Amino acid sequence: MRSHFCAEISEKDVGKTIKVAGWCNTYRDHGGVVFIDLRDKSGLVQLVCDPSSKAYEKALEVRSEFVLVAKGKTRLRGPGLENPKLKTGKIEIVLEELVIENKSATPPIEIGNKNVNEDLRLKYRYLDLRSLSAYEIFKLRSEVALIARNVLAQKGFLEIETPILSKTTPEGARDYLVPSRVHEGEFFALPQSPQLFKQLLMVGGMDRYFQIARCFRDEDLRADRQPEFTQIDAEMSFCSENDVMGVVEDLLQEIFKAIGHNISKPFKRMPYKEAMENYGSDKPDLRFGLPLIEVGDCFMDSSNAIFSNIAQDPKNKRIKALNVKGADAIFSRSVLKELEEFVRQFGAQGLAYLQIKEDGVKGPLVKFLSEKGLKNILEKTDAKTGDIVFFGAGDKKIVLDYMGRLRLKVAETLDLIDKDALNFLWVVNFPMFEKTENGYHAAHHPFTMPKNIECEDIEEIEAHAYDVVLNGVELGGGSIRIHKEEMQKKVFERININEEEAQKKFGFLLEALKFGAPPHGGFAIGFDRLIMLMTKSSSIRDVIAFPKTQKASCLLTDAPSPINEEQLRELHIRLRK
């Protein structure tokens, strides 16, 4: 139906008769001459029609988003009429024939306008997808998927599908459950990840597996989460951490070439403890400085009992300092108040600070510090005249969290972040276990290989686990897995899962480990999150064709929705009033 895409027409086509098809982006009638900007996936081209054309009467009928097929001769626009914002801004098509393939009602949203209410954009997502920016996102998404498949196939990975209907297993989030009509009172679960099945594929001798997998998690949502999402999932046998990381680095290097970035490897590696202590995050953004500095020893002789008591408990408590260079001339009292209110949201009791001025050090902490303690703080933080040093003190977990958030907040406020930089990082040596109200649970998952399982202090046991981070966002991660039954039992013992419970939850995997399971490990990269970062989109919803809202609903299809009584009976379900 067409000879050219709109934005593919160039000056070399001047004088040719061509045929294009698409939607009416804009329509203008200038004193009897009709101008139509025609839009397709490639971009825009201007159509022009005057009363001498046999297409004129039809052109007068055209309105926004009408579907058109147009034929005409290309020509250069007149002097001063060129549009430098358009790829085709120097040419236009003089209409000879025009077919209105379909009319359109008045669109409820303006195509391509990101300022339109997001709920409205999601309700009419098929219209929102017509924008050129949306097309470019999904074009890149398709290209990245193809690159991933090619890279992994060249490395000997087989693409294998794993089940969508499976058994409910504890993997860190709530499962989406599917009632069985055939097996009354029993349920399938949608996979949070292909974790157990990809391990079984290694037991089955597949050696190297991958898939671009659909995953489902019933959890609270935010900008970078969805109830259903996609990940590049892979597993390999007879490998070390370095082997797995090498595959991920090669994969990401090839993927980022698609947007013109030649990223260097190997990526920097940072132990989990260092990331938390220095940046307050297990996914630190290293595009700027502002490290957190431990200054607990400077408060050992503080006249404030709260600070001195915190300083004397270095295992469970922290006093962290953050020196913001030159902030004293920039941060007004109102800004300091805003920063205090910001950290209070995350458990801080307040936000103490020191202002380094020409006439000395000022601030509410000065009176609680000895002369030696104050001197040590200034030396440790490299504080100079004009700086402000912020402090967080209290329980280790809370302090590291809100001071890490403060670090990011300050960097954004002072515009310290290079938006074009790509800073890749491996965070390694994660803790194997995390403390909960009811004891301990596996920090990653209970099939991760521990490094020092016999350590008496359970909180000091580290895991063969690793996360790949880009610009402060966790792209993905993985681990070396447990492949021996006796090691798996030791891990279960540490988290108080007895043999009966283990068999009930993971019996099929435990049995498989008895039959010569090879050593293996793998990774998963959040595909949606990756595309979000590559396109600099503000939300993961922008890179998913038909996403859910933050309340896990689909405004387009009105899902979830009630089902009728007959369907409920077939599934052996009765709803509570």
NULUMPA-706239 format. One record per residue (C-alpha): residue in one letter; x, y, z; residue number from 1. Coordinates in nm, 2 decimals. Each point is the difference from the previous one (the first is absolute). Layout:
// NULUMPA-706239
REC   aa        u        v        w     i
REC    A        X        Y        Z   NUM
...
// end
This chain:
// NULUMPA-706239
REC   aa        u        v        w     i
REC    M     0.00     0.00     0.00     1
REC    R     0.30     0.24     0.03     2
REC    S     0.33     0.05    -0.18     3
REC    H     0.17     0.19     0.29     4
REC    F    -0.02     0.06     0.37     5
REC    C    -0.06     0.36     0.08     6
REC    A     0.33     0.10     0.15     7
REC    E     0.20    -0.21    -0.25     8
REC    I    -0.08     0.25    -0.28     9
REC    S     0.30     0.23    -0.07    10
REC    E     0.11     0.26    -0.25    11
REC    K     0.11    -0.28    -0.24    12
REC    D    -0.37    -0.09    -0.04    13
REC    V    -0.09     0.35    -0.12    14
REC    G    -0.20    -0.02    -0.32    15
REC    K    -0.11    -0.37     0.06    16
REC    T    -0.35    -0.11     0.04    17
REC    I    -0.03    -0.20     0.32    18
REC    K    -0.26    -0.15     0.23    19
REC    V    -0.01     0.03     0.38    20
REC    A    -0.24    -0.12     0.27    21
REC    G    -0.06     0.09     0.36    22
REC    W    -0.20     0.22     0.24    23
REC    C    -0.08     0.37    -0.03    24
REC    N     0.22     0.16     0.27    25
REC    T    -0.12     0.36    -0.07    26
REC    Y    -0.23     0.16    -0.25    27
REC    R     0.01     0.37    -0.12    28
REC    D    -0.21     0.19    -0.25    29
REC    H     0.18     0.31    -0.11    30
REC    G    -0.23     0.20    -0.22    31
REC    G    -0.10    -0.29    -0.23    32
REC    V     0.33    -0.19     0.02    33
REC    V    -0.01    -0.30     0.22    34
REC    F     0.31    -0.12     0.19    35
REC    I     0.00    -0.34     0.17    36
REC    D     0.29    -0.14     0.21    37
REC    L    -0.01    -0.37    -0.06    38
REC    R     0.15    -0.22     0.27    39
REC    D     0.12    -0.36    -0.01    40
REC    K     0.25    -0.20     0.21    41
REC    S     0.29     0.18    -0.17    42
REC    G    -0.11     0.36     0.06    43
REC    L    -0.19     0.28    -0.18    44
REC    V    -0.03     0.13    -0.35    45
REC    Q    -0.20     0.30    -0.12    46
REC    L    -0.28    -0.05    -0.26    47
REC    V    -0.13     0.30    -0.19    48
REC    C    -0.31     0.03    -0.21    49
REC    D    -0.16     0.30    -0.18    50
REC    P    -0.34     0.02    -0.18    51
REC    S     0.16    -0.10    -0.33    52
REC    S     0.06    -0.35     0.13    53
REC    K    -0.26    -0.27    -0.05    54
REC    A     0.08    -0.10     0.37    55
REC    Y    -0.10     0.34     0.13    56
REC    E    -0.36    -0.08     0.10    57
REC    K     0.11    -0.31     0.18    58
REC    A     0.28     0.20     0.18    59
REC    L    -0.26     0.23     0.13    60
REC    E    -0.16    -0.29     0.19    61
REC    V     0.32    -0.10     0.18    62
REC    R     0.03     0.05     0.38    63
REC    S     0.24    -0.11     0.27    64
REC    E     0.09    -0.37     0.01    65
REC    F    -0.19    -0.09    -0.32    66
REC    V     0.18    -0.29    -0.17    67
REC    L     0.12     0.11    -0.34    68
REC    V     0.16    -0.14    -0.32    69
REC    A     0.15     0.28    -0.21    70
REC    K     0.16     0.02    -0.34    71
REC    G     0.18     0.30    -0.15    72
REC    K     0.31     0.15    -0.13    73
REC    T     0.28     0.13     0.23    74
REC    R     0.14     0.34    -0.03    75
REC    L     0.22     0.24     0.20    76
REC    R    -0.17     0.24     0.23    77
REC    G     0.01     0.37    -0.09    78
REC    P     0.27     0.23     0.14    79
REC    G    -0.06     0.07     0.37    80
REC    L    -0.25    -0.28     0.03    81
REC    E     0.24    -0.27     0.10    82
REC    N    -0.05    -0.16     0.35    83
REC    P     0.34    -0.08     0.16    84
REC    K    -0.18    -0.20     0.28    85
REC    L    -0.11    -0.27    -0.25    86
REC    K     0.22    -0.25    -0.17    87
REC    T    -0.21     0.06    -0.32    88
REC    G    -0.01     0.37     0.07    89
REC    K     0.13     0.11    -0.34    90
REC    I    -0.25    -0.19    -0.21    91
REC    E    -0.37    -0.06    -0.04    92
REC    I    -0.24    -0.22    -0.20    93
REC    V    -0.25     0.17    -0.24    94
REC    L    -0.31    -0.22     0.03    95
REC    E    -0.14    -0.16    -0.31    96
REC    E    -0.20    -0.28     0.16    97
REC    L    -0.13    -0.03     0.36    98
REC    V    -0.19    -0.29     0.16    99
REC    I    -0.15     0.02     0.34   100
REC    E     0.04    -0.36     0.12   101
REC    N    -0.17     0.07     0.33   102
REC    K    -0.14     0.29     0.19   103
REC    S     0.08     0.07     0.37   104
REC    A    -0.21     0.13     0.28   105
REC    T     0.16     0.30     0.18   106
REC    P     0.29    -0.15     0.19   107
REC    P    -0.04     0.02     0.38   108
REC    I     0.38     0.07     0.04   109
REC    E     0.25     0.19    -0.20   110
REC    I     0.23    -0.25    -0.17   111
REC    G     0.35     0.02     0.14   112
REC    N    -0.08     0.25     0.28   113
REC    K     0.17    -0.14     0.31   114
REC    N    -0.17     0.27     0.21   115
REC    V    -0.34    -0.17    -0.05   116
REC    N    -0.12    -0.17     0.32   117
REC    E     0.16    -0.34     0.02   118
REC    D    -0.33    -0.18     0.09   119
REC    L    -0.15     0.14    -0.32   120
REC    R     0.30    -0.10    -0.20   121
REC    L    -0.02    -0.36     0.13   122
REC    K    -0.38    -0.02    -0.06   123
REC    Y     0.07     0.09    -0.37   124
REC    R     0.33    -0.17    -0.01   125
REC    Y    -0.05    -0.09    -0.37   126
REC    L    -0.01     0.37    -0.08   127
REC    D     0.30     0.08     0.22   128
REC    L     0.20    -0.27    -0.18   129
REC    R    -0.05     0.19    -0.33   130
REC    S     0.25     0.26     0.10   131
REC    L     0.34     0.00    -0.17   132
REC    S     0.18    -0.02     0.34   133
REC    A    -0.20    -0.31     0.09   134
REC    Y     0.09    -0.17    -0.33   135
REC    E     0.37     0.07     0.06   136
REC    I    -0.02    -0.15     0.35   137
REC    F    -0.15    -0.32    -0.13   138
REC    K     0.23    -0.02    -0.30   139
REC    L     0.29     0.01     0.24   140
REC    R    -0.16    -0.25     0.23   141
REC    S    -0.03    -0.24    -0.29   142
REC    E     0.36     0.06    -0.11   143
REC    V     0.13    -0.06     0.35   144
REC    A    -0.19    -0.33     0.03   145
REC    L     0.15    -0.11    -0.33   146
REC    I     0.35     0.10     0.11   147
REC    A    -0.04    -0.19     0.32   148
REC    R    -0.11    -0.32    -0.18   149
REC    N     0.28     0.03    -0.25   150
REC    V     0.27     0.06     0.27   151
REC    L    -0.11    -0.29     0.22   152
REC    A    -0.05    -0.23    -0.29   153
REC    Q     0.35     0.07    -0.12   154
REC    K     0.12    -0.10     0.35   155
REC    G    -0.17    -0.33    -0.02   156
REC    F    -0.32     0.08     0.20   157
REC    L    -0.32    -0.18    -0.10   158
REC    E    -0.33     0.19     0.01   159
REC    I    -0.24    -0.21     0.20   160
REC    E    -0.35     0.09     0.13   161
REC    T    -0.09    -0.08     0.36   162
REC    P    -0.35    -0.05     0.13   163
REC    I    -0.23     0.29     0.08   164
REC    L    -0.24    -0.21     0.21   165
REC    S     0.21    -0.14     0.29   166
REC    K     0.02    -0.06     0.37   167
REC    T    -0.01     0.28     0.26   168
REC    T     0.34     0.04     0.15   169
REC    P     0.14     0.27     0.24   170
REC    E     0.22     0.23    -0.21   171
REC    G    -0.04     0.33     0.18   172
REC    A    -0.33     0.14    -0.14   173
REC    R    -0.36    -0.12     0.00   174
REC    D    -0.09    -0.24    -0.27   175
REC    Y    -0.29     0.05    -0.25   176
REC    L    -0.21    -0.31     0.05   177
REC    V    -0.21    -0.18    -0.26   178
REC    P    -0.28    -0.23     0.12   179
REC    S    -0.02    -0.34    -0.16   180
REC    R    -0.34    -0.11    -0.14   181
REC    V     0.11    -0.36    -0.03   182
REC    H     0.17    -0.03     0.35   183
REC    E    -0.26     0.14     0.24   184
REC    G     0.14     0.23     0.27   185
REC    E     0.35     0.01    -0.15   186
REC    F     0.19     0.28    -0.17   187
REC    F     0.27     0.06    -0.25   188
REC    A     0.23     0.30     0.05   189
REC    L     0.14     0.23    -0.28   190
REC    P     0.38     0.00     0.02   191
REC    Q     0.18     0.28     0.18   192
REC    S     0.30    -0.11    -0.20   193
REC    P     0.10    -0.32    -0.18   194
REC    Q     0.25    -0.06     0.28   195
REC    L    -0.08    -0.36     0.10   196
REC    F    -0.06    -0.12    -0.36   197
REC    K     0.33     0.14    -0.13   198
REC    Q     0.18    -0.18     0.27   199
REC    L    -0.18    -0.32    -0.10   200
REC    L     0.11     0.06    -0.36   201
REC    M     0.36     0.00     0.13   202
REC    V    -0.06    -0.33     0.18   203
REC    G    -0.15    -0.12    -0.34   204
REC    G     0.33     0.07    -0.17   205
REC    M    -0.11     0.30    -0.22   206
REC    D     0.33     0.17     0.10   207
REC    R    -0.10     0.35    -0.10   208
REC    Y    -0.36     0.13     0.00   209
REC    F    -0.16     0.33    -0.06   210
REC    Q    -0.34     0.15    -0.07   211
REC    I    -0.16     0.35    -0.02   212
REC    A    -0.24    -0.10     0.28   213
REC    R    -0.33     0.13     0.12   214
REC    C    -0.01     0.03     0.38   215
REC    F    -0.28     0.09     0.25   216
REC    R     0.01     0.15     0.35   217
REC    D    -0.29     0.12     0.20   218
REC    E     0.17     0.28     0.19   219
REC    D    -0.03     0.37     0.06   220
REC    L     0.09     0.19    -0.31   221
REC    R     0.21     0.31    -0.08   222
REC    A     0.15     0.16    -0.31   223
REC    D     0.23    -0.28    -0.08   224
REC    R    -0.22    -0.30     0.09   225
REC    Q    -0.30    -0.17    -0.16   226
REC    P    -0.20    -0.31     0.10   227
REC    E     0.11    -0.17    -0.32   228
REC    F     0.34     0.07    -0.15   229
REC    T     0.27    -0.14    -0.22   230
REC    Q     0.35    -0.11     0.07   231
REC    I     0.30    -0.13    -0.19   232
REC    D     0.05    -0.32     0.20   233
REC    A     0.30    -0.24    -0.04   234
REC    E     0.17    -0.29     0.18   235
REC    M     0.33    -0.18    -0.07   236
REC    S     0.17    -0.31     0.13   237
REC    F     0.36    -0.04     0.12   238
REC    C     0.06     0.37     0.05   239
REC    S     0.14     0.25     0.25   240
REC    E    -0.13     0.34     0.10   241
REC    N     0.26     0.15    -0.24   242
REC    D    -0.14    -0.21    -0.29   243
REC    V    -0.36     0.12     0.06   244
REC    M     0.11     0.36     0.04   245
REC    G     0.20    -0.03    -0.33   246
REC    V    -0.31    -0.11    -0.19   247
REC    V    -0.21     0.29     0.15   248
REC    E     0.27     0.25    -0.09   249
REC    D     0.03    -0.13    -0.36   250
REC    L    -0.38     0.01    -0.03   251
REC    L    -0.03     0.36     0.13   252
REC    Q     0.29     0.12    -0.21   253
REC    E    -0.18    -0.12    -0.32   254
REC    I    -0.34     0.13     0.11   255
REC    F     0.13     0.35     0.07   256
REC    K     0.17     0.02    -0.34   257
REC    A    -0.36     0.02    -0.13   258
REC    I    -0.02     0.35     0.14   259
REC    G     0.35     0.10    -0.10   260
REC    H     0.18    -0.06     0.33   261
REC    N     0.32    -0.20     0.02   262
REC    I     0.01    -0.10     0.37   263
REC    S     0.33    -0.13     0.14   264
REC    K     0.04    -0.32     0.20   265
REC    P     0.07    -0.16     0.24   266
REC    F    -0.24     0.20     0.22   267
REC    K     0.12     0.13     0.33   268
REC    R    -0.08    -0.23     0.30   269
REC    M    -0.10     0.11     0.34   270
REC    P    -0.08    -0.22     0.31   271
REC    Y    -0.34     0.04     0.14   272
REC    K     0.13     0.13     0.34   273
REC    E     0.20     0.27    -0.17   274
REC    A    -0.30     0.11    -0.21   275
REC    M    -0.22     0.03     0.31   276
REC    E     0.25     0.17     0.22   277
REC    N     0.13     0.25    -0.26   278
REC    Y    -0.32     0.07    -0.20   279
REC    G    -0.29    -0.13     0.22   280
REC    S    -0.13    -0.22    -0.29   281
REC    D     0.07    -0.34    -0.15   282
REC    K    -0.04     0.16    -0.34   283
REC    P     0.21     0.32     0.03   284
REC    D     0.00     0.26    -0.26   285
REC    L     0.36     0.08    -0.07   286
REC    R    -0.04     0.28    -0.25   287
REC    F     0.08     0.24     0.27   288
REC    G     0.20     0.00     0.33   289
REC    L    -0.15     0.09     0.34   290
REC    P     0.10    -0.31     0.19   291
REC    L    -0.13    -0.07     0.35   292
REC    I     0.27     0.01     0.27   293
REC    E    -0.01    -0.18     0.33   294
REC    V     0.08     0.24     0.28   295
REC    G    -0.12    -0.19     0.30   296
REC    D     0.34     0.01     0.17   297
REC    C    -0.01     0.38    -0.01   298
REC    F    -0.30    -0.02     0.24   299
REC    M     0.14    -0.24     0.25   300
REC    D     0.05     0.29     0.25   301
REC    S    -0.30     0.20    -0.10   302
REC    S    -0.19     0.18     0.28   303
REC    N    -0.32    -0.13    -0.16   304
REC    A    -0.08    -0.34     0.14   305
REC    I    -0.20    -0.10    -0.30   306
REC    F     0.29     0.05    -0.24   307
REC    S     0.26    -0.15     0.23   308
REC    N    -0.21    -0.31     0.05   309
REC    I    -0.05    -0.05    -0.37   310
REC    A     0.38     0.04    -0.05   311
REC    Q     0.07    -0.28     0.24   312
REC    D    -0.21    -0.25    -0.19   313
REC    P     0.17    -0.03    -0.34   314
REC    K    -0.16    -0.33    -0.08   315
REC    N    -0.36     0.12     0.01   316
REC    K     0.02     0.38    -0.02   317
REC    R     0.15     0.25    -0.23   318
REC    I     0.09     0.37    -0.01   319
REC    K     0.04     0.10    -0.36   320
REC    A     0.12     0.34    -0.14   321
REC    L    -0.07     0.14    -0.35   322
REC    N     0.21     0.30    -0.10   323
REC    V    -0.16     0.21    -0.27   324
REC    K     0.26     0.23    -0.15   325
REC    G    -0.10     0.36    -0.03   326
REC    A    -0.35    -0.06     0.13   327
REC    D     0.01     0.28     0.26   328
REC    A    -0.04     0.27    -0.27   329
REC    I    -0.27    -0.20    -0.17   330
REC    F    -0.22    -0.16     0.26   331
REC    S    -0.23     0.25     0.17   332
REC    R    -0.17    -0.07     0.33   333
REC    S    -0.31    -0.11    -0.19   334
REC    V     0.20    -0.25    -0.21   335
REC    L     0.16    -0.14     0.32   336
REC    K    -0.35    -0.04     0.15   337
REC    E    -0.12    -0.18    -0.32   338
REC    L     0.29    -0.24     0.02   339
REC    E    -0.08    -0.07     0.37   340
REC    E    -0.37    -0.07    -0.09   341
REC    F     0.12    -0.22    -0.29   342
REC    V     0.21    -0.23     0.23   343
REC    R    -0.27    -0.02     0.26   344
REC    Q    -0.21    -0.19    -0.25   345
REC    F     0.25    -0.28     0.02   346
REC    G     0.04    -0.03     0.38   347
REC    A     0.24     0.28     0.09   348
REC    Q    -0.07     0.19     0.32   349
REC    G     0.15     0.31    -0.15   350
REC    L     0.29     0.12    -0.21   351
REC    A     0.30     0.15     0.19   352
REC    Y     0.26     0.20    -0.19   353
REC    L     0.31     0.21     0.03   354
REC    Q     0.05     0.31    -0.21   355
REC    I     0.37     0.09    -0.06   356
REC    K     0.01     0.38    -0.01   357
REC    E     0.28     0.25    -0.02   358
REC    D    -0.04     0.08     0.37   359
REC    G    -0.01    -0.36     0.11   360
REC    V    -0.22    -0.31     0.01   361
REC    K    -0.37     0.06     0.07   362
REC    G    -0.29    -0.23     0.06   363
REC    P    -0.20    -0.18     0.27   364
REC    L     0.26    -0.27     0.04   365
REC    V     0.29     0.22     0.09   366
REC    K    -0.09     0.02     0.37   367
REC    F     0.00    -0.38     0.03   368
REC    L     0.35    -0.06    -0.15   369
REC    S     0.33     0.02     0.17   370
REC    E     0.27     0.21    -0.17   371
REC    K     0.18    -0.32    -0.10   372
REC    G    -0.33    -0.16    -0.13   373
REC    L    -0.08     0.30    -0.21   374
REC    K     0.35     0.02    -0.15   375
REC    N    -0.02    -0.37    -0.09   376
REC    I    -0.33     0.04    -0.18   377
REC    L     0.14     0.29    -0.21   378
REC    E     0.30    -0.21    -0.09   379
REC    K    -0.20    -0.32    -0.08   380
REC    T    -0.25     0.18    -0.21   381
REC    D     0.25     0.24    -0.16   382
REC    A    -0.23     0.29     0.10   383
REC    K     0.11     0.34    -0.11   384
REC    T    -0.15     0.35     0.03   385
REC    G    -0.33     0.02    -0.19   386
REC    D    -0.09    -0.37     0.05   387
REC    I    -0.29    -0.15     0.20   388
REC    V     0.05    -0.34     0.17   389
REC    F    -0.33    -0.19     0.06   390
REC    F    -0.02    -0.28     0.26   391
REC    G    -0.22    -0.30     0.05   392
REC    A     0.02    -0.20     0.33   393
REC    G    -0.19    -0.30     0.13   394
REC    D    -0.08    -0.36    -0.10   395
REC    K     0.23    -0.12    -0.28   396
REC    K    -0.26    -0.10    -0.25   397
REC    I    -0.21     0.31     0.04   398
REC    V     0.29     0.24    -0.01   399
REC    L     0.16    -0.15    -0.31   400
REC    D    -0.34     0.01    -0.18   401
REC    Y    -0.09     0.36     0.07   402
REC    M     0.36     0.13    -0.05   403
REC    G     0.02    -0.18    -0.33   404
REC    R    -0.32     0.16    -0.11   405
REC    L     0.12     0.34     0.12   406
REC    R     0.32    -0.05    -0.21   407
REC    L    -0.22    -0.04    -0.31   408
REC    K    -0.23     0.28     0.09   409
REC    V     0.29     0.24     0.05   410
REC    A     0.16    -0.11    -0.33   411
REC    E    -0.33     0.06    -0.19   412
REC    T    -0.05     0.34     0.18   413
REC    L     0.35     0.12    -0.10   414
REC    D    -0.02    -0.16    -0.35   415
REC    L     0.31    -0.21     0.06   416
REC    I    -0.11    -0.30    -0.21   417
REC    D     0.11    -0.03    -0.36   418
REC    K    -0.31    -0.12    -0.17   419
REC    D     0.19    -0.14    -0.30   420
REC    A     0.25    -0.20     0.20   421
REC    L    -0.02    -0.38     0.02   422
REC    N     0.15    -0.13     0.32   423
REC    F    -0.01    -0.38     0.03   424
REC    L     0.08    -0.18     0.32   425
REC    W     0.00    -0.35     0.15   426
REC    V    -0.11    -0.02     0.36   427
REC    V     0.13    -0.33     0.14   428
REC    N     0.03    -0.19     0.33   429
REC    F    -0.36     0.06     0.11   430
REC    P    -0.11    -0.13     0.34   431
REC    M    -0.14    -0.35    -0.03   432
REC    F    -0.27     0.06     0.27   433
REC    E    -0.21     0.29     0.12   434
REC    K    -0.15     0.04     0.35   435
REC    T    -0.38     0.02     0.03   436
REC    E    -0.24     0.02     0.29   437
REC    N    -0.02    -0.38    -0.01   438
REC    G     0.37    -0.09    -0.04   439
REC    Y     0.19     0.00    -0.32   440
REC    H    -0.08    -0.06    -0.37   441
REC    A     0.20    -0.03    -0.32   442
REC    A     0.09     0.35    -0.12   443
REC    H     0.01    -0.11    -0.37   444
REC    H    -0.16    -0.34    -0.01   445
REC    P     0.07    -0.32     0.20   446
REC    F     0.16    -0.17    -0.30   447
REC    T     0.30     0.25    -0.01   448
REC    M     0.34    -0.15     0.09   449
REC    P     0.14     0.14     0.32   450
REC    K     0.37     0.08     0.04   451
REC    N     0.05    -0.08     0.37   452
REC    I    -0.31    -0.19     0.12   453
REC    E     0.18    -0.12     0.32   454
REC    C     0.05     0.35     0.13   455
REC    E    -0.15     0.03     0.35   456
REC    D    -0.13     0.36    -0.06   457
REC    I    -0.28    -0.06    -0.26   458
REC    E     0.01     0.37    -0.10   459
REC    E     0.36    -0.04    -0.11   460
REC    I    -0.07    -0.28    -0.25   461
REC    E     0.04     0.12    -0.35   462
REC    A    -0.15    -0.13    -0.32   463
REC    H     0.13    -0.07    -0.35   464
REC    A    -0.25     0.26    -0.12   465
REC    Y     0.05     0.30    -0.23   466
REC    D    -0.20     0.30    -0.13   467
REC    V     0.08     0.20    -0.31   468
REC    V    -0.09     0.37     0.06   469
REC    L    -0.03     0.29    -0.25   470
REC    N    -0.01     0.36     0.12   471
REC    G    -0.15    -0.10     0.34   472
REC    V    -0.25    -0.24    -0.15   473
REC    E     0.02    -0.38     0.05   474
REC    L    -0.01    -0.14    -0.35   475
REC    G     0.00    -0.36     0.12   476
REC    G     0.20    -0.25     0.18   477
REC    G     0.05    -0.37     0.08   478
REC    S     0.20    -0.25     0.19   479
REC    I     0.19    -0.32     0.00   480
REC    R    -0.25    -0.26     0.11   481
REC    I     0.01    -0.28     0.25   482
REC    H     0.05    -0.33    -0.18   483
REC    K     0.05    -0.24     0.29   484
REC    E    -0.28    -0.13     0.22   485
REC    E     0.20     0.02     0.32   486
REC    M     0.08     0.37    -0.06   487
REC    Q    -0.36     0.07    -0.07   488
REC    K    -0.10    -0.16     0.33   489
REC    K     0.25     0.21     0.19   490
REC    V    -0.15     0.32    -0.15   491
REC    F    -0.35    -0.11     0.09   492
REC    E     0.11    -0.07     0.35   493
REC    R     0.13     0.35     0.03   494
REC    I    -0.34     0.15    -0.09   495
REC    N    -0.19    -0.26     0.21   496
REC    I    -0.16    -0.19    -0.29   497
REC    N    -0.03    -0.35     0.12   498
REC    E     0.01    -0.31    -0.23   499
REC    E    -0.38    -0.03    -0.02   500
REC    E    -0.05     0.36    -0.10   501
REC    A     0.29    -0.01    -0.24   502
REC    Q    -0.15    -0.31    -0.17   503
REC    K    -0.34     0.17    -0.02   504
REC    K     0.13     0.32    -0.16   505
REC    F     0.30    -0.12    -0.20   506
REC    G    -0.02    -0.38    -0.01   507
REC    F     0.04    -0.03    -0.37   508
REC    L     0.32     0.21     0.00   509
REC    L     0.15    -0.18     0.30   510
REC    E    -0.06    -0.33    -0.16   511
REC    A     0.16     0.11    -0.33   512
REC    L     0.32     0.10     0.19   513
REC    K     0.04    -0.36     0.10   514
REC    F     0.06    -0.11    -0.36   515
REC    G     0.34     0.16    -0.09   516
REC    A    -0.09     0.37    -0.02   517
REC    P     0.29     0.19    -0.16   518
REC    P     0.14     0.32     0.15   519
REC    H    -0.19     0.29    -0.16   520
REC    G    -0.09     0.36     0.02   521
REC    G    -0.19     0.27    -0.19   522
REC    F    -0.14     0.34    -0.03   523
REC    A    -0.32     0.20    -0.09   524
REC    I    -0.01     0.35    -0.14   525
REC    G    -0.31     0.21     0.03   526
REC    F    -0.09     0.05    -0.37   527
REC    D    -0.25     0.27     0.06   528
REC    R     0.22     0.19     0.24   529
REC    L     0.29    -0.03    -0.25   530
REC    I    -0.21     0.16    -0.28   531
REC    M    -0.12     0.27     0.24   532
REC    L     0.36     0.10     0.07   533
REC    M     0.11    -0.02    -0.36   534
REC    T    -0.28     0.22    -0.11   535
REC    K     0.02     0.23     0.30   536
REC    S    -0.37    -0.05     0.07   537
REC    S    -0.14     0.12     0.33   538
REC    S    -0.21    -0.31     0.06   539
REC    I     0.02    -0.37    -0.08   540
REC    R    -0.36     0.04    -0.13   541
REC    D     0.13     0.20    -0.29   542
REC    V     0.19    -0.31    -0.14   543
REC    I    -0.27    -0.26     0.04   544
REC    A    -0.25    -0.02    -0.27   545
REC    F    -0.31    -0.05     0.23   546
REC    P     0.11     0.07     0.35   547
REC    K    -0.20     0.00     0.33   548
REC    T    -0.05     0.30     0.22   549
REC    Q     0.17     0.04     0.34   550
REC    K    -0.31    -0.18     0.14   551
REC    A     0.07    -0.30    -0.22   552
REC    S    -0.31     0.06    -0.22   553
REC    C    -0.04     0.04    -0.38   554
REC    L    -0.20     0.31    -0.08   555
REC    L    -0.02    -0.11    -0.37   556
REC    T    -0.17    -0.34     0.06   557
REC    D    -0.15     0.08     0.34   558
REC    A     0.19    -0.29     0.16   559
REC    P    -0.02    -0.15     0.25   560
REC    S    -0.37    -0.04    -0.02   561
REC    P    -0.27    -0.21     0.17   562
REC    I    -0.09    -0.34    -0.14   563
REC    N    -0.34    -0.16    -0.01   564
REC    E    -0.14    -0.25     0.24   565
REC    E     0.02    -0.29    -0.25   566
REC    Q     0.38     0.06    -0.04   567
REC    L     0.04     0.01     0.38   568
REC    R    -0.18    -0.33     0.04   569
REC    E     0.22    -0.17    -0.27   570
REC    L     0.30     0.11     0.20   571
REC    H    -0.15    -0.11     0.33   572
REC    I     0.03     0.35     0.14   573
REC    R    -0.24     0.19     0.22   574
REC    L     0.05     0.37     0.07   575
REC    R    -0.03     0.14     0.34   576
REC    K    -0.26     0.27     0.05   577
// end
